[in-house]
Amino acid sequence: MPRALIVEDDPALRLLSRVNLELDGFEVEDAATVAEAEAALAAAVPDVVLLDLHLGRSPSTGLLERLRSAGIPVAIVTGTDDLEALAGAADAVLAKPFAPEDLVSTARRLARVEP
């Protein structure tokens, strides 16, 4: 079973993402803060991370750098309009709002889960 980590401070979006990924067969951990994400990563390495870059007042760019250096596939989930600026920062970028099927297909692709 593929494992996903959702790092998102919006509880509704975190739940929506969790439910859709679980329905698709993912084992899901979620975190609302960088500290919670670090704890989840210490417990188990995910196959993919879905990362909001702006967690409240705390940017998650340091976490992004650590994930990338560890070779963990990352999809940035963001509300910014400048998606081109983020294109090289992660393996994928999803613009908010996104369709649940786009979230799932991106997670499957990055976790290398067969359709």
Backbone torsions as a table, in degrees:
resi	resn	phi	psi	omega
1	MET	NA	126.1	178.9
2	PRO	-69.2	148.5	-177.5
3	ARG	-113.6	131.7	178.3
4	ALA	-122.9	145.3	172.7
5	LEU	-117.1	122.7	177.0
6	ILE	-102.1	123.3	177.5
7	VAL	-116.5	101.4	-171.9
8	GLU	-152.2	132.3	-178.8
9	ASP	-88.4	-13.0	177.5
10	ASP	-84.2	111.8	-175.5
11	PRO	-59.1	-38.0	-178.9
12	ALA	-67.0	-42.9	179.9
13	LEU	-69.5	-36.1	176.7
14	ARG	-62.6	-44.3	179.2
15	LEU	-66.1	-45.4	177.9
16	LEU	-56.9	-45.8	-179.9
17	SER	-64.4	-45.0	-179.7
18	ARG	-59.0	-50.4	-176.6
19	VAL	-61.2	-45.2	-178.3
20	ASN	-65.6	-39.5	178.8
21	LEU	-70.5	-40.4	177.9
22	GLU	-63.9	-39.3	177.4
23	LEU	-62.8	-25.1	179.4
24	ASP	-91.8	3.6	174.9
25	GLY	100.2	6.9	177.9
26	PHE	-82.2	146.4	164.4
27	GLU	-88.7	127.7	-170.3
28	VAL	-123.1	133.1	166.9
29	GLU	-113.2	150.5	175.2
30	ASP	-136.5	159.9	-177.4
31	ALA	-147.2	142.8	178.4
32	ALA	-100.9	-12.9	-177.6
33	THR	-136.3	166.2	176.0
34	VAL	-62.7	-40.8	-179.9
35	ALA	-61.5	-43.3	177.5
36	GLU	-64.2	-38.8	178.6
37	ALA	-64.3	-42.7	178.7
38	GLU	-61.4	-41.0	178.5
39	ALA	-64.5	-42.2	178.5
40	ALA	-63.8	-39.7	179.2
41	LEU	-67.5	-33.9	178.1
42	ALA	-68.5	-29.7	-179.0
43	ALA	-78.9	-38.2	-177.6
44	ALA	-162.8	140.1	179.0
45	VAL	-85.6	123.5	-180.0
46	PRO	-80.8	163.5	174.5
47	ASP	-82.3	-21.8	179.5
48	VAL	-156.6	146.9	175.4
49	VAL	-121.4	132.3	174.4
50	LEU	-106.4	110.3	-165.9
51	LEU	-119.4	120.3	170.1
52	ASP	-79.5	129.9	-177.8
53	LEU	-75.6	-21.8	-177.3
54	HIS	-121.1	99.0	-179.4
55	LEU	-99.4	92.8	-175.9
56	GLY	63.0	-121.7	179.1
57	ARG	-96.7	0.0	-176.8
58	SER	-105.4	121.5	173.7
59	PRO	-73.3	149.8	-179.7
60	SER	-106.6	23.0	-177.8
61	THR	-64.2	-35.4	177.2
62	GLY	-64.1	-41.4	176.8
63	LEU	-63.2	-42.6	177.8
64	LEU	-57.2	-46.0	179.9
65	GLU	-61.7	-41.9	179.5
66	ARG	-65.6	-40.9	178.6
67	LEU	-63.0	-45.3	-178.8
68	ARG	-63.5	-42.4	-179.2
69	SER	-68.9	-24.2	177.1
70	ALA	-84.6	-5.1	178.7
71	GLY	78.4	18.8	178.7
72	ILE	-86.7	125.4	179.9
73	PRO	-62.0	135.9	-176.6
74	VAL	-130.0	133.1	168.8
75	ALA	-111.5	121.2	174.6
76	ILE	-79.7	129.7	176.4
77	VAL	-112.8	115.4	-169.6
78	THR	-143.3	155.9	176.2
79	GLY	-99.7	4.2	-178.7
80	THR	-70.8	151.6	178.6
81	ASP	-84.2	-19.6	-174.6
82	ASP	-94.5	71.7	-177.7
83	LEU	-69.2	-30.2	-179.9
84	GLU	-62.4	-35.0	180.0
85	ALA	-66.2	-24.2	-178.4
86	LEU	-95.3	-8.5	-171.4
87	ALA	-53.5	-40.6	-178.8
88	GLY	-88.8	-5.6	-175.4
89	ALA	-78.6	-21.0	-176.6
90	ALA	-147.3	178.9	179.7
91	ASP	-76.9	-23.0	178.8
92	ALA	-158.4	157.5	176.2
93	VAL	-131.7	128.7	175.7
94	LEU	-115.2	127.3	179.2
95	ALA	-86.9	134.8	173.0
96	LYS	-83.3	139.5	-7.2
97	PRO	-75.7	150.3	-179.8
98	PHE	-123.3	157.9	174.6
99	ALA	-79.5	137.4	179.4
100	PRO	-53.2	-36.6	-179.9
101	GLU	-67.4	-27.8	175.4
102	ASP	-69.2	-39.8	177.0
103	LEU	-60.9	-49.0	-177.8
104	VAL	-64.6	-45.4	-178.6
105	SER	-65.5	-36.1	177.0
106	THR	-66.1	-45.8	179.1
107	ALA	-61.8	-42.6	178.9
108	ARG	-62.7	-44.4	-178.9
109	ARG	-62.9	-47.0	-176.9
110	LEU	-70.7	-32.3	178.1
111	ALA	-83.9	-2.1	179.8
112	ARG	58.4	47.7	177.4
113	VAL	-95.6	130.1	179.5
114	GLU	-68.4	141.8	178.6
115	PRO	-68.0	NA	NA
